[in-house]
Amino acid sequence: MRLNEITYTNATPVDGYGPGFFRVGGALFHGAVLTGPTGTSEWRGYEDAQPLLDLAANIDVLFIGTGAELAHIPAKLRNTLEDAGIGVEIMNSPAACRTYNVLLSEGRRIALAALPV
C-alpha cells in the first residue's frame, strides 16, 4: 500500500464531527460551521447568507451539509447563491465533510457550510 501525505493549501480540513459539533483544523466549533479559503467560523444557518456570498470571488462550489439527513435548503438561499455565481451542492453533513476534504486535498476552490448532526 502506498501512502501519500496530503498538503492543504489555504483552507483547513474537517477533522471530525459529532452531535452538535465540528472539529476543523484542530479547532472545535459548536453548532453550524462555515469553512473555506478565508478561514473557519460559526455559521448561523440558512438565514445567514451573507458570509456565503462573501466567498463568491474565492470559490466555485459550496457544499451545504443539511445535518444528519439530506434535506432541501430554502429556495431563496439556493437562488441567491446561484445568482452570485456560486455552485451549490446539497448533501447530508457527513457526506459534505468527506467530499469537502477530498476536493480540498485536490486544491479545488470550495467551501463548506454545514449544520451539525
C-alpha positions in Angstrom: 0.0 0.0 0.0 1.3 3.4 -0.9 0.6 6.3 1.5 0.7 9.9 0.4 0.8 12.9 2.8 -1.9 15.4 1.9 -1.0 19.0 2.0 -3.8 21.5 2.2 -3.3 24.9 0.7 -5.2 27.9 2.0 -8.0 26.1 3.8 -8.2 23.5 6.6 -9.9 20.1 6.5 -12.7 18.9 8.7 -11.0 16.6 11.2 -14.3 15.3 12.7 -17.8 15.9 13.7 -20.4 14.6 16.2 -23.6 15.5 17.9 -23.7 19.3 17.8 -20.0 20.0 16.9 -17.4 20.0 14.2 -13.6 19.9 14.5 -11.9 21.9 11.7 -8.1 22.2 11.5 -7.9 21.1 15.2 -10.3 23.8 16.5 -13.7 22.8 18.0 -16.9 24.6 16.7 -20.2 24.1 18.4 -23.3 24.3 16.1 -23.2 25.0 12.4 -19.8 25.8 10.7 -18.6 27.6 7.6 -15.1 26.8 6.3 -13.2 27.6 3.2 -10.3 29.6 1.8 -10.9 32.6 4.0 -11.0 30.6 7.3 -13.4 28.9 9.6 -16.2 30.4 11.7 -19.5 29.5 13.2 -22.5 29.9 10.8 -26.0 30.9 11.8 -27.7 28.6 9.3 -29.8 29.1 6.3 -30.9 32.6 7.2 -27.2 33.7 7.3 -26.5 34.1 3.6 -24.0 37.0 3.7 -20.9 35.0 4.8 -21.6 32.5 2.0 -22.0 35.3 -0.6 -18.7 36.9 0.7 -16.9 33.7 -0.6 -18.1 34.2 -4.2 -14.8 35.5 -5.6 -12.8 32.7 -3.9 -14.8 29.5 -4.6 -16.5 27.7 -7.4 -18.6 25.3 -5.3 -20.2 25.5 -1.9 -21.1 22.2 -0.2 -24.1 22.6 2.2 -24.4 19.9 4.8 -28.0 19.6 5.9 -27.4 17.8 9.2 -27.8 14.1 9.8 -30.3 13.6 6.9 -30.4 15.0 3.4 -32.9 17.8 3.2 -33.8 20.7 0.8 -32.4 24.1 1.5 -34.7 27.2 1.2 -35.2 28.0 -2.5 -34.4 31.7 -1.8 -31.0 30.8 -0.4 -30.2 28.5 -3.4 -31.3 31.2 -5.9 -29.3 33.9 -4.1 -26.1 31.8 -4.1 -26.5 30.7 -7.7 -27.2 34.3 -8.8 -23.9 35.2 -7.2 -22.1 32.6 -9.4 -21.6 30.0 -6.6 -22.3 26.4 -7.5 -24.3 24.7 -4.7 -24.1 21.0 -3.8 -26.5 19.8 -1.1 -25.9 16.6 0.9 -26.1 15.4 4.5 -23.3 16.9 6.7 -21.2 13.7 7.0 -21.1 13.3 3.2 -20.5 17.0 2.7 -17.5 16.9 5.1 -15.9 13.9 3.4 -16.4 15.4 -0.1 -15.1 18.8 1.0 -11.9 17.1 2.4 -11.3 15.1 -0.8 -11.7 18.1 -3.1 -9.7 20.3 -0.8 -6.8 17.9 -1.0 -7.0 18.3 -4.8 -6.7 22.1 -4.5 -10.2 22.8 -5.6 -11.9 26.2 -5.0 -14.5 25.1 -2.5 -16.1 25.9 0.8 -18.4 24.0 3.3 -21.4 25.3 5.2 -22.7 22.5 7.5 -25.4 22.1 10.1 -24.5 19.7 12.9 -25.5 16.1 13.0 
